[in-house]
Amino acid sequence: MAKAIAKRSGRGQRLICVFLLGVVLFNFPILALFNVTETIFGIPVLFAYLFFAWALLILLIYVAIERSQ
């Protein structure tokens, strides 16, 4: 039973870290770095960054949940 509680605690800590990373990635100072007029493959840099950061967070959530099972 103690092992199951430790697994949940580890998963919770990883998910909290992913949440905090998301807060940093989608907050003003970082977003301002990518708010430029240039494009990547015809996509504005800011939109490309938002999509990449969003996909990265989904991947990290998946890894955090699967690792704990």
CHARMM-style PDB file with segment names, atoms N, HN, CA, C and O in Angstrom:
ATOM      1  N   MET     1       0.815  -1.185   0.000  1.00  0.00      PROA
ATOM      2  CA  MET     1       0.000   0.000   0.000  1.00  0.00      PROA
ATOM      3  C   MET     1       0.866   1.259   0.000  1.00  0.00      PROA
ATOM      4  O   MET     1       0.558   2.232  -0.688  1.00  0.00      PROA
ATOM      5  N   ALA     2       1.940   1.234   0.769  1.00  0.00      PROA
ATOM      6  HN  ALA     2       2.191   0.443   1.328  1.00  0.00      PROA
ATOM      7  CA  ALA     2       2.818   2.402   0.830  1.00  0.00      PROA
ATOM      8  C   ALA     2       3.456   2.680  -0.529  1.00  0.00      PROA
ATOM      9  O   ALA     2       3.712   3.831  -0.883  1.00  0.00      PROA
ATOM     10  N   LYS     3       3.710   1.607  -1.288  1.00  0.00      PROA
ATOM     11  HN  LYS     3       3.502   0.672  -1.001  1.00  0.00      PROA
ATOM     12  CA  LYS     3       4.304   1.776  -2.605  1.00  0.00      PROA
ATOM     13  C   LYS     3       3.332   2.489  -3.554  1.00  0.00      PROA
ATOM     14  O   LYS     3       3.746   3.329  -4.352  1.00  0.00      PROA
ATOM     15  N   ALA     4       2.054   2.155  -3.467  1.00  0.00      PROA
ATOM     16  HN  ALA     4       1.717   1.473  -2.819  1.00  0.00      PROA
ATOM     17  CA  ALA     4       1.044   2.811  -4.310  1.00  0.00      PROA
ATOM     18  C   ALA     4       0.925   4.289  -3.973  1.00  0.00      PROA
ATOM     19  O   ALA     4       0.769   5.122  -4.866  1.00  0.00      PROA
ATOM     20  N   ILE     5       0.996   4.618  -2.695  1.00  0.00      PROA
ATOM     21  HN  ILE     5       1.122   3.942  -1.969  1.00  0.00      PROA
ATOM     22  CA  ILE     5       0.927   6.021  -2.281  1.00  0.00      PROA
ATOM     23  C   ILE     5       2.157   6.772  -2.779  1.00  0.00      PROA
ATOM     24  O   ILE     5       2.048   7.916  -3.219  1.00  0.00      PROA
ATOM     25  N   ALA     6       3.315   6.142  -2.714  1.00  0.00      PROA
ATOM     26  HN  ALA     6       3.403   5.212  -2.357  1.00  0.00      PROA
ATOM     27  CA  ALA     6       4.541   6.778  -3.199  1.00  0.00      PROA
ATOM     28  C   ALA     6       4.462   7.021  -4.701  1.00  0.00      PROA
ATOM     29  O   ALA     6       4.944   8.045  -5.186  1.00  0.00      PROA
ATOM     30  N   LYS     7       3.849   6.078  -5.456  1.00  0.00      PROA
ATOM     31  HN  LYS     7       3.457   5.247  -5.062  1.00  0.00      PROA
ATOM     32  CA  LYS     7       3.692   6.276  -6.898  1.00  0.00      PROA
ATOM     33  C   LYS     7       2.798   7.472  -7.192  1.00  0.00      PROA
ATOM     34  O   LYS     7       3.106   8.289  -8.060  1.00  0.00      PROA
ATOM     35  N   ARG     8       1.690   7.569  -6.464  1.00  0.00      PROA
ATOM     36  HN  ARG     8       1.440   6.906  -5.759  1.00  0.00      PROA
ATOM     37  CA  ARG     8       0.780   8.695  -6.666  1.00  0.00      PROA
ATOM     38  C   ARG     8       1.461  10.012  -6.332  1.00  0.00      PROA
ATOM     39  O   ARG     8       1.287  11.010  -7.032  1.00  0.00      PROA
ATOM     40  N   SER     9       2.238  10.005  -5.257  1.00  0.00      PROA
ATOM     41  HN  SER     9       2.380   9.194  -4.689  1.00  0.00      PROA
ATOM     42  CA  SER     9       2.924  11.228  -4.848  1.00  0.00      PROA
ATOM     43  C   SER     9       3.926  11.656  -5.919  1.00  0.00      PROA
ATOM     44  O   SER     9       4.030  12.842  -6.229  1.00  0.00      PROA
ATOM     45  N   GLY    10       4.654  10.709  -6.478  1.00  0.00      PROA
ATOM     46  HN  GLY    10       4.569   9.745  -6.226  1.00  0.00      PROA
ATOM     47  CA  GLY    10       5.621  11.022  -7.530  1.00  0.00      PROA
ATOM     48  C   GLY    10       4.934  11.540  -8.771  1.00  0.00      PROA
ATOM     49  O   GLY    10       5.418  12.479  -9.403  1.00  0.00      PROA
ATOM     50  N   ARG    11       3.797  10.936  -9.134  1.00  0.00      PROA
ATOM     51  HN  ARG    11       3.404  10.173  -8.620  1.00  0.00      PROA
ATOM     52  CA  ARG    11       3.045  11.391 -10.301  1.00  0.00      PROA
ATOM     53  C   ARG    11       2.534  12.808 -10.078  1.00  0.00      PROA
ATOM     54  O   ARG    11       2.598  13.651 -10.972  1.00  0.00      PROA
ATOM     55  N   GLY    12       2.031  13.057  -8.882  1.00  0.00      PROA
ATOM     56  HN  GLY    12       1.980  12.371  -8.155  1.00  0.00      PROA
ATOM     57  CA  GLY    12       1.532  14.396  -8.566  1.00  0.00      PROA
ATOM     58  C   GLY    12       2.622  15.445  -8.647  1.00  0.00      PROA
ATOM     59  O   GLY    12       2.398  16.546  -9.150  1.00  0.00      PROA
ATOM     60  N   GLN    13       3.794  15.105  -8.154  1.00  0.00      PROA
ATOM     61  HN  GLN    13       3.975  14.210  -7.746  1.00  0.00      PROA
ATOM     62  CA  GLN    13       4.902  16.052  -8.200  1.00  0.00      PROA
ATOM     63  C   GLN    13       5.319  16.338  -9.639  1.00  0.00      PROA
ATOM     64  O   GLN    13       5.618  17.479  -9.991  1.00  0.00      PROA
ATOM     65  N   ARG    14       5.335  15.291 -10.473  1.00  0.00      PROA
ATOM     66  HN  ARG    14       5.092  14.364 -10.187  1.00  0.00      PROA
ATOM     67  CA  ARG    14       5.699  15.503 -11.887  1.00  0.00      PROA
ATOM     68  C   ARG    14       4.649  16.366 -12.590  1.00  0.00      PROA
ATOM     69  O   ARG    14       4.996  17.240 -13.385  1.00  0.00      PROA
ATOM     70  N   LEU    15       3.368  16.125 -12.299  1.00  0.00      PROA
ATOM     71  HN  LEU    15       3.086  15.415 -11.653  1.00  0.00      PROA
ATOM     72  CA  LEU    15       2.322  16.917 -12.928  1.00  0.00      PROA
ATOM     73  C   LEU    15       2.359  18.374 -12.465  1.00  0.00      PROA
ATOM     74  O   LEU    15       2.074  19.281 -13.247  1.00  0.00      PROA
ATOM     75  N   ILE    16       2.704  18.598 -11.214  1.00  0.00      PROA
ATOM     76  HN  ILE    16       2.935  17.861 -10.579  1.00  0.00      PROA
ATOM     77  CA  ILE    16       2.846  19.973 -10.721  1.00  0.00      PROA
ATOM     78  C   ILE    16       4.010  20.661 -11.432  1.00  0.00      PROA
ATOM     79  O   ILE    16       3.918  21.840 -11.774  1.00  0.00      PROA
ATOM     80  N   CYS    17       5.089  19.941 -11.652  1.00  0.00      PROA
ATOM     81  HN  CYS    17       5.164  18.984 -11.374  1.00  0.00      PROA
ATOM     82  CA  CYS    17       6.231  20.516 -12.376  1.00  0.00      PROA
ATOM     83  C   CYS    17       5.851  20.860 -13.815  1.00  0.00      PROA
ATOM     84  O   CYS    17       6.259  21.899 -14.332  1.00  0.00      PROA
ATOM     85  N   VAL    18       5.069  19.988 -14.464  1.00  0.00      PROA
ATOM     86  HN  VAL    18       4.738  19.144 -14.044  1.00  0.00      PROA
ATOM     87  CA  VAL    18       4.626  20.274 -15.827  1.00  0.00      PROA
ATOM     88  C   VAL    18       3.723  21.504 -15.840  1.00  0.00      PROA
ATOM     89  O   VAL    18       3.830  22.346 -16.731  1.00  0.00      PROA
ATOM     90  N   PHE    19       2.832  21.609 -14.848  1.00  0.00      PROA
ATOM     91  HN  PHE    19       2.745  20.925 -14.124  1.00  0.00      PROA
ATOM     92  CA  PHE    19       1.969  22.785 -14.747  1.00  0.00      PROA
ATOM     93  C   PHE    19       2.791  24.057 -14.597  1.00  0.00      PROA
ATOM     94  O   PHE    19       2.527  25.051 -15.273  1.00  0.00      PROA
ATOM     95  N   LEU    20       3.778  24.031 -13.719  1.00  0.00      PROA
ATOM     96  HN  LEU    20       3.992  23.223 -13.170  1.00  0.00      PROA
ATOM     97  CA  LEU    20       4.613  25.218 -13.511  1.00  0.00      PROA
ATOM     98  C   LEU    20       5.407  25.564 -14.771  1.00  0.00      PROA
ATOM     99  O   LEU    20       5.606  26.739 -15.077  1.00  0.00      PROA
ATOM    100  N   LEU    21       5.856  24.551 -15.495  1.00  0.00      PROA
ATOM    101  HN  LEU    21       5.694  23.596 -15.246  1.00  0.00      PROA
ATOM    102  CA  LEU    21       6.529  24.800 -16.772  1.00  0.00      PROA
ATOM    103  C   LEU    21       5.576  25.476 -17.748  1.00  0.00      PROA
ATOM    104  O   LEU    21       5.969  26.389 -18.474  1.00  0.00      PROA
ATOM    105  N   GLY    22       4.325  25.029 -17.767  1.00  0.00      PROA
ATOM    106  HN  GLY    22       4.006  24.287 -17.177  1.00  0.00      PROA
ATOM    107  CA  GLY    22       3.322  25.650 -18.626  1.00  0.00      PROA
ATOM    108  C   GLY    22       3.078  27.099 -18.262  1.00  0.00      PROA
ATOM    109  O   GLY    22       2.919  27.946 -19.141  1.00  0.00      PROA
ATOM    110  N   VAL    23       3.048  27.387 -16.978  1.00  0.00      PROA
ATOM    111  HN  VAL    23       3.177  26.699 -16.264  1.00  0.00      PROA
ATOM    112  CA  VAL    23       2.866  28.774 -16.528  1.00  0.00      PROA
ATOM    113  C   VAL    23       4.016  29.639 -17.028  1.00  0.00      PROA
ATOM    114  O   VAL    23       3.803  30.765 -17.477  1.00  0.00      PROA
ATOM    115  N   VAL    24       5.215  29.119 -16.952  1.00  0.00      PROA
ATOM    116  HN  VAL    24       5.389  28.204 -16.587  1.00  0.00      PROA
ATOM    117  CA  VAL    24       6.381  29.886 -17.415  1.00  0.00      PROA
ATOM    118  C   VAL    24       6.348  30.045 -18.938  1.00  0.00      PROA
ATOM    119  O   VAL    24       6.593  31.134 -19.455  1.00  0.00      PROA
ATOM    120  N   LEU    25       6.046  28.961 -19.650  1.00  0.00      PROA
ATOM    121  HN  LEU    25       5.847  28.075 -19.229  1.00  0.00      PROA
ATOM    122  CA  LEU    25       6.079  29.014 -21.117  1.00  0.00      PROA
ATOM    123  C   LEU    25       5.017  29.938 -21.694  1.00  0.00      PROA
ATOM    124  O   LEU    25       5.242  30.551 -22.738  1.00  0.00      PROA
ATOM    125  N   PHE    26       3.859  30.054 -21.037  1.00  0.00      PROA
ATOM    126  HN  PHE    26       3.676  29.557 -20.189  1.00  0.00      PROA
ATOM    127  CA  PHE    26       2.767  30.859 -21.573  1.00  0.00      PROA
ATOM    128  C   PHE    26       2.602  32.185 -20.852  1.00  0.00      PROA
ATOM    129  O   PHE    26       1.516  32.765 -20.874  1.00  0.00      PROA
ATOM    130  N   ASN    27       3.646  32.673 -20.220  1.00  0.00      PROA
ATOM    131  HN  ASN    27       4.528  32.203 -20.202  1.00  0.00      PROA
ATOM    132  CA  ASN    27       3.581  33.948 -19.526  1.00  0.00      PROA
ATOM    133  C   ASN    27       4.318  35.022 -20.327  1.00  0.00      PROA
ATOM    134  O   ASN    27       5.034  34.717 -21.280  1.00  0.00      PROA
ATOM    135  N   PHE    28       4.136  36.264 -19.934  1.00  0.00      PROA
ATOM    136  HN  PHE    28       3.554  36.512 -19.160  1.00  0.00      PROA
ATOM    137  CA  PHE    28       4.595  37.421 -20.704  1.00  0.00      PROA
ATOM    138  C   PHE    28       6.069  37.414 -21.116  1.00  0.00      PROA
ATOM    139  O   PHE    28       6.337  37.562 -22.308  1.00  0.00      PROA
ATOM    140  N   PRO    29       7.026  37.257 -20.231  1.00  0.00      PROA
ATOM    141  CA  PRO    29       8.405  37.457 -20.704  1.00  0.00      PROA
ATOM    142  C   PRO    29       8.807  36.497 -21.823  1.00  0.00      PROA
ATOM    143  O   PRO    29       9.514  36.887 -22.752  1.00  0.00      PROA
ATOM    144  N   ILE    30       8.365  35.265 -21.738  1.00  0.00      PROA
ATOM    145  HN  ILE    30       7.791  34.948 -20.983  1.00  0.00      PROA
ATOM    146  CA  ILE    30       8.738  34.295 -22.768  1.00  0.00      PROA
ATOM    147  C   ILE    30       7.960  34.566 -24.059  1.00  0.00      PROA
ATOM    148  O   ILE    30       8.535  34.523 -25.147  1.00  0.00      PROA
ATOM    149  N   LEU    31       6.671  34.843 -23.948  1.00  0.00      PROA
ATOM    150  HN  LEU    31       6.204  34.878 -23.064  1.00  0.00      PROA
ATOM    151  CA  LEU    31       5.878  35.120 -25.149  1.00  0.00      PROA
ATOM    152  C   LEU    31       6.395  36.348 -25.888  1.00  0.00      PROA
ATOM    153  O   LEU    31       6.347  36.395 -27.117  1.00  0.00      PROA
ATOM    154  N   ALA    32       6.884  37.333 -25.158  1.00  0.00      PROA
ATOM    155  HN  ALA    32       6.922  37.294 -24.160  1.00  0.00      PROA
ATOM    156  CA  ALA    32       7.401  38.550 -25.795  1.00  0.00      PROA
ATOM    157  C   ALA    32       8.632  38.247 -26.654  1.00  0.00      PROA
ATOM    158  O   ALA    32       8.885  38.949 -27.633  1.00  0.00      PROA
ATOM    159  N   LEU    33       9.385  37.233 -26.305  1.00  0.00      PROA
ATOM    160  HN  LEU    33       9.179  36.663 -25.510  1.00  0.00      PROA
ATOM    161  CA  LEU    33      10.562  36.869 -27.099  1.00  0.00      PROA
ATOM    162  C   LEU    33      10.173  36.394 -28.500  1.00  0.00      PROA
ATOM    163  O   LEU    33      10.919  36.594 -29.459  1.00  0.00      PROA
ATOM    164  N   PHE    34       9.013  35.769 -28.610  1.00  0.00      PROA
ATOM    165  HN  PHE    34       8.408  35.606 -27.831  1.00  0.00      PROA
ATOM    166  CA  PHE    34       8.594  35.186 -29.882  1.00  0.00      PROA
ATOM    167  C   PHE    34       7.622  36.071 -30.655  1.00  0.00      PROA
ATOM    168  O   PHE    34       7.167  35.683 -31.731  1.00  0.00      PROA
ATOM    169  N   ASN    35       7.300  37.231 -30.141  1.00  0.00      PROA
ATOM    170  HN  ASN    35       7.669  37.546 -29.267  1.00  0.00      PROA
ATOM    171  CA  ASN    35       6.370  38.140 -30.803  1.00  0.00      PROA
ATOM    172  C   ASN    35       7.140  39.011 -31.803  1.00  0.00      PROA
ATOM    173  O   ASN    35       7.375  40.197 -31.570  1.00  0.00      PROA
ATOM    174  N   VAL    36       7.519  38.392 -32.912  1.00  0.00      PROA
ATOM    175  HN  VAL    36       7.328  37.429 -33.101  1.00  0.00      PROA
ATOM    176  CA  VAL    36       8.269  39.085 -33.966  1.00  0.00      PROA
ATOM    177  C   VAL    36       7.497  38.954 -35.275  1.00  0.00      PROA
ATOM    178  O   VAL    36       6.545  38.179 -35.362  1.00  0.00      PROA
ATOM    179  N   THR    37       7.896  39.696 -36.274  1.00  0.00      PROA
ATOM    180  HN  THR    37       8.670  40.326 -36.204  1.00  0.00      PROA
ATOM    181  CA  THR    37       7.174  39.695 -37.552  1.00  0.00      PROA
ATOM    182  C   THR    37       7.652  38.603 -38.504  1.00  0.00      PROA
ATOM    183  O   THR    37       7.095  38.469 -39.594  1.00  0.00      PROA
ATOM    184  N   GLU    38       8.636  37.837 -38.140  1.00  0.00      PROA
ATOM    185  HN  GLU    38       9.088  37.946 -37.255  1.00  0.00      PROA
ATOM    186  CA  GLU    38       9.174  36.800 -39.019  1.00  0.00      PROA
ATOM    187  C   GLU    38       8.264  35.568 -39.021  1.00  0.00      PROA
ATOM    188  O   GLU    38       7.391  35.416 -38.167  1.00  0.00      PROA
ATOM    189  N   THR    39       8.495  34.696 -40.003  1.00  0.00      PROA
ATOM    190  HN  THR    39       9.204  34.819 -40.697  1.00  0.00      PROA
ATOM    191  CA  THR    39       7.707  33.474 -40.104  1.00  0.00      PROA
ATOM    192  C   THR    39       8.619  32.258 -40.211  1.00  0.00      PROA
ATOM    193  O   THR    39       9.784  32.364 -40.593  1.00  0.00      PROA
ATOM    194  N   ILE    40       8.062  31.105 -39.864  1.00  0.00      PROA
ATOM    195  HN  ILE    40       7.115  31.019 -39.554  1.00  0.00      PROA
ATOM    196  CA  ILE    40       8.730  29.817 -40.026  1.00  0.00      PROA
ATOM    197  C   ILE    40       7.823  28.984 -40.921  1.00  0.00      PROA
ATOM    198  O   ILE    40       6.724  28.613 -40.510  1.00  0.00      PROA
ATOM    199  N   PHE    41       8.266  28.684 -42.137  1.00  0.00      PROA
ATOM    200  HN  PHE    41       9.159  28.986 -42.471  1.00  0.00      PROA
ATOM    201  CA  PHE    41       7.456  27.951 -43.116  1.00  0.00      PROA
ATOM    202  C   PHE    41       6.115  28.638 -43.340  1.00  0.00      PROA
ATOM    203  O   PHE    41       5.101  27.967 -43.534  1.00  0.00      PROA
ATOM    204  N   GLY    42       6.097  29.951 -43.318  1.00  0.00      PROA
ATOM    205  HN  GLY    42       6.920  30.497 -43.161  1.00  0.00      PROA
ATOM    206  CA  GLY    42       4.882  30.717 -43.552  1.00  0.00      PROA
ATOM    207  C   GLY    42       3.992  30.903 -42.332  1.00  0.00      PROA
ATOM    208  O   GLY    42       2.938  31.532 -42.428  1.00  0.00      PROA
ATOM    209  N   ILE    43       4.397  30.369 -41.193  1.00  0.00      PROA
ATOM    210  HN  ILE    43       5.254  29.859 -41.115  1.00  0.00      PROA
ATOM    211  CA  ILE    43       3.617  30.487 -39.956  1.00  0.00      PROA
ATOM    212  C   ILE    43       4.314  31.520 -39.064  1.00  0.00      PROA
ATOM    213  O   ILE    43       5.529  31.444 -38.882  1.00  0.00      PROA
ATOM    214  N   PRO    44       3.580  32.474 -38.510  1.00  0.00      PROA
ATOM    215  CA  PRO    44       4.209  33.438 -37.607  1.00  0.00      PROA
ATOM    216  C   PRO    44       4.921  32.728 -36.449  1.00  0.00      PROA
ATOM    217  O   PRO    44       4.443  31.713 -35.943  1.00  0.00      PROA
ATOM    218  N   VAL    45       6.047  33.265 -36.047  1.00  0.00      PROA
ATOM    219  HN  VAL    45       6.436  34.090 -36.458  1.00  0.00      PROA
ATOM    220  CA  VAL    45       6.882  32.636 -35.021  1.00  0.00      PROA
ATOM    221  C   VAL    45       6.101  32.442 -33.717  1.00  0.00      PROA
ATOM    222  O   VAL    45       6.240  31.407 -33.065  1.00  0.00      PROA
ATOM    223  N   LEU    46       5.296  33.411 -33.340  1.00  0.00      PROA
ATOM    224  HN  LEU    46       5.183  34.251 -33.870  1.00  0.00      PROA
ATOM    225  CA  LEU    46       4.535  33.299 -32.102  1.00  0.00      PROA
ATOM    226  C   LEU    46       3.575  32.119 -32.147  1.00  0.00      PROA
ATOM    227  O   LEU    46       3.467  31.374 -31.173  1.00  0.00      PROA
ATOM    228  N   PHE    47       2.875  31.938 -33.266  1.00  0.00      PROA
ATOM    229  HN  PHE    47       2.963  32.543 -34.057  1.00  0.00      PROA
ATOM    230  CA  PHE    47       1.944  30.818 -33.388  1.00  0.00      PROA
ATOM    231  C   PHE    47       2.685  29.477 -33.383  1.00  0.00      PROA
ATOM    232  O   PHE    47       2.222  28.511 -32.776  1.00  0.00      PROA
ATOM    233  N   ALA    48       3.824  29.423 -34.052  1.00  0.00      PROA
ATOM    234  HN  ALA    48       4.201  30.208 -34.545  1.00  0.00      PROA
ATOM    235  CA  ALA    48       4.623  28.198 -34.066  1.00  0.00      PROA
ATOM    236  C   ALA    48       5.092  27.858 -32.648  1.00  0.00      PROA
ATOM    237  O   ALA    48       5.050  26.699 -32.234  1.00  0.00      PROA
ATOM    238  N   TYR    49       5.536  28.872 -31.915  1.00  0.00      PROA
ATOM    239  HN  TYR    49       5.570  29.813 -32.251  1.00  0.00      PROA
ATOM    240  CA  TYR    49       5.970  28.652 -30.537  1.00  0.00      PROA
ATOM    241  C   TYR    49       4.825  28.156 -29.667  1.00  0.00      PROA
ATOM    242  O   TYR    49       4.994  27.207 -28.901  1.00  0.00      PROA
ATOM    243  N   LEU    50       3.654  28.793 -29.779  1.00  0.00      PROA
ATOM    244  HN  LEU    50       3.516  29.563 -30.402  1.00  0.00      PROA
ATOM    245  CA  LEU    50       2.505  28.376 -28.973  1.00  0.00      PROA
ATOM    246  C   LEU    50       2.121  26.929 -29.261  1.00  0.00      PROA
ATOM    247  O   LEU    50       1.854  26.163 -28.335  1.00  0.00      PROA
ATOM    248  N   PHE    51       2.090  26.550 -30.530  1.00  0.00      PROA
ATOM    249  HN  PHE    51       2.307  27.172 -31.283  1.00  0.00      PROA
ATOM    250  CA  PHE    51       1.748  25.181 -30.878  1.00  0.00      PROA
ATOM    251  C   PHE    51       2.800  24.211 -30.350  1.00  0.00      PROA
ATOM    252  O   PHE    51       2.452  23.166 -29.798  1.00  0.00      PROA
ATOM    253  N   PHE    52       4.085  24.542 -30.511  1.00  0.00      PROA
ATOM    254  HN  PHE    52       4.367  25.391 -30.959  1.00  0.00      PROA
ATOM    255  CA  PHE    52       5.156  23.666 -30.035  1.00  0.00      PROA
ATOM    256  C   PHE    52       5.109  23.518 -28.521  1.00  0.00      PROA
ATOM    257  O   PHE    52       5.229  22.405 -28.010  1.00  0.00      PROA
ATOM    258  N   ALA    53       4.937  24.614 -27.796  1.00  0.00      PROA
ATOM    259  HN  ALA    53       4.839  25.518 -28.211  1.00  0.00      PROA
ATOM    260  CA  ALA    53       4.898  24.553 -26.325  1.00  0.00      PROA
ATOM    261  C   ALA    53       3.691  23.748 -25.855  1.00  0.00      PROA
ATOM    262  O   ALA    53       3.794  22.969 -24.907  1.00  0.00      PROA
ATOM    263  N   TRP    54       2.553  23.932 -26.512  1.00  0.00      PROA
ATOM    264  HN  TRP    54       2.469  24.565 -27.282  1.00  0.00      PROA
ATOM    265  CA  TRP    54       1.346  23.193 -26.168  1.00  0.00      PROA
ATOM    266  C   TRP    54       1.558  21.690 -26.390  1.00  0.00      PROA
ATOM    267  O   TRP    54       1.214  20.881 -25.529  1.00  0.00      PROA
ATOM    268  N   ALA    55       2.122  21.320 -27.542  1.00  0.00      PROA
ATOM    269  HN  ALA    55       2.402  21.977 -28.241  1.00  0.00      PROA
ATOM    270  CA  ALA    55       2.397  19.913 -27.842  1.00  0.00      PROA
ATOM    271  C   ALA    55       3.415  19.330 -26.861  1.00  0.00      PROA
ATOM    272  O   ALA    55       3.282  18.179 -26.446  1.00  0.00      PROA
ATOM    273  N   LEU    56       4.416  20.102 -26.492  1.00  0.00      PROA
ATOM    274  HN  LEU    56       4.525  21.037 -26.830  1.00  0.00      PROA
ATOM    275  CA  LEU    56       5.408  19.649 -25.530  1.00  0.00      PROA
ATOM    276  C   LEU    56       4.779  19.367 -24.173  1.00  0.00      PROA
ATOM    277  O   LEU    56       5.095  18.359 -23.542  1.00  0.00      PROA
ATOM    278  N   LEU    57       3.891  20.246 -23.721  1.00  0.00      PROA
ATOM    279  HN  LEU    57       3.634  21.065 -24.234  1.00  0.00      PROA
ATOM    280  CA  LEU    57       3.225  20.028 -22.436  1.00  0.00      PROA
ATOM    281  C   LEU    57       2.345  18.781 -22.469  1.00  0.00      PROA
ATOM    282  O   LEU    57       2.307  18.026 -21.498  1.00  0.00      PROA
ATOM    283  N   ILE    58       1.642  18.559 -23.570  1.00  0.00      PROA
ATOM    284  HN  ILE    58       1.672  19.172 -24.359  1.00  0.00      PROA
ATOM    285  CA  ILE    58       0.830  17.341 -23.683  1.00  0.00      PROA
ATOM    286  C   ILE    58       1.716  16.103 -23.624  1.00  0.00      PROA
ATOM    287  O   ILE    58       1.375  15.128 -22.954  1.00  0.00      PROA
ATOM    288  N   LEU    59       2.842  16.133 -24.312  1.00  0.00      PROA
ATOM    289  HN  LEU    59       3.120  16.925 -24.856  1.00  0.00      PROA
ATOM    290  CA  LEU    59       3.777  15.005 -24.278  1.00  0.00      PROA
ATOM    291  C   LEU    59       4.315  14.774 -22.867  1.00  0.00      PROA
ATOM    292  O   LEU    59       4.402  13.632 -22.417  1.00  0.00      PROA
ATOM    293  N   LEU    60       4.674  15.845 -22.172  1.00  0.00      PROA
ATOM    294  HN  LEU    60       4.603  16.773 -22.537  1.00  0.00      PROA
ATOM    295  CA  LEU    60       5.202  15.703 -20.813  1.00  0.00      PROA
ATOM    296  C   LEU    60       4.143  15.178 -19.845  1.00  0.00      PROA
ATOM    297  O   LEU    60       4.462  14.396 -18.949  1.00  0.00      PROA
ATOM    298  N   ILE    61       2.899  15.594 -20.013  1.00  0.00      PROA
ATOM    299  HN  ILE    61       2.640  16.229 -20.741  1.00  0.00      PROA
ATOM    300  CA  ILE    61       1.821  15.064 -19.176  1.00  0.00      PROA
ATOM    301  C   ILE    61       1.660  13.573 -19.433  1.00  0.00      PROA
ATOM    302  O   ILE    61       1.525  12.791 -18.492  1.00  0.00      PROA
ATOM    303  N   TYR    62       1.674  13.178 -20.693  1.00  0.00      PROA
ATOM    304  HN  TYR    62       1.784  13.813 -21.457  1.00  0.00      PROA
ATOM    305  CA  TYR    62       1.571  11.759 -21.050  1.00  0.00      PROA
ATOM    306  C   TYR    62       2.703  10.950 -20.407  1.00  0.00      PROA
ATOM    307  O   TYR    62       2.463   9.895 -19.820  1.00  0.00      PROA
ATOM    308  N   VAL    63       3.921  11.447 -20.522  1.00  0.00      PROA
ATOM    309  HN  VAL    63       4.116  12.305 -20.999  1.00  0.00      PROA
ATOM    310  CA  VAL    63       5.073  10.746 -19.953  1.00  0.00      PROA
ATOM    311  C   VAL    63       4.945  10.670 -18.428  1.00  0.00      PROA
ATOM    312  O   VAL    63       5.241   9.630 -17.840  1.00  0.00      PROA
ATOM    313  N   ALA    64       4.515  11.741 -17.792  1.00  0.00      PROA
ATOM    314  HN  ALA    64       4.275  12.586 -18.270  1.00  0.00      PROA
ATOM    315  CA  ALA    64       4.385  11.758 -16.323  1.00  0.00      PROA
ATOM    316  C   ALA    64       3.343  10.738 -15.865  1.00  0.00      PROA
ATOM    317  O   ALA    64       3.543  10.065 -14.854  1.00  0.00      PROA
ATOM    318  N   ILE    65       2.248  10.619 -16.586  1.00  0.00      PROA
ATOM    319  HN  ILE    65       2.085  11.166 -17.408  1.00  0.00      PROA
ATOM    320  CA  ILE    65       1.203   9.697 -16.180  1.00  0.00      PROA
ATOM    321  C   ILE    65       1.590   8.248 -16.490  1.00  0.00      PROA
ATOM    322  O   ILE    65       1.377   7.361 -15.663  1.00  0.00      PROA
ATOM    323  N   GLU    66       2.153   8.007 -17.665  1.00  0.00      PROA
ATOM    324  HN  GLU    66       2.326   8.727 -18.336  1.00  0.00      PROA
ATOM    325  CA  GLU    66       2.518   6.643 -18.036  1.00  0.00      PROA
ATOM    326  C   GLU    66       3.677   6.104 -17.199  1.00  0.00      PROA
ATOM    327  O   GLU    66       3.729   4.910 -16.903  1.00  0.00      PROA
ATOM    328  N   ARG    67       4.577   6.957 -16.829  1.00  0.00      PROA
ATOM    329  HN  ARG    67       4.535   7.926 -17.070  1.00  0.00      PROA
ATOM    330  CA  ARG    67       5.748   6.511 -16.040  1.00  0.00      PROA
ATOM    331  C   ARG    67       5.308   6.018 -14.669  1.00  0.00      PROA
ATOM    332  O   ARG    67       5.928   5.115 -14.108  1.00  0.00      PROA
ATOM    333  N   SER    68       4.262   6.593 -14.133  1.00  0.00      PROA
ATOM    334  HN  SER    68       3.758   7.327 -14.589  1.00  0.00      PROA
ATOM    335  CA  SER    68       3.832   6.229 -12.782  1.00  0.00      PROA
ATOM    336  C   SER    68       3.004   4.948 -12.740  1.00  0.00      PROA
ATOM    337  O   SER    68       2.746   4.421 -11.658  1.00  0.00      PROA
ATOM    338  N   GLN    69       2.579   4.435 -13.903  1.00  0.00      PROA
ATOM    339  HN  GLN    69       2.788   4.863 -14.782  1.00  0.00      PROA
ATOM    340  CA  GLN    69       1.746   3.233 -13.889  1.00  0.00      PROA
ATOM    341  C   GLN    69       2.571   1.984 -13.993  1.00  0.00      PROA
ATOM    342  OT1 GLN    69       2.024   0.881 -13.996  1.00  0.00      PROA
TER     343      GLN     69
END
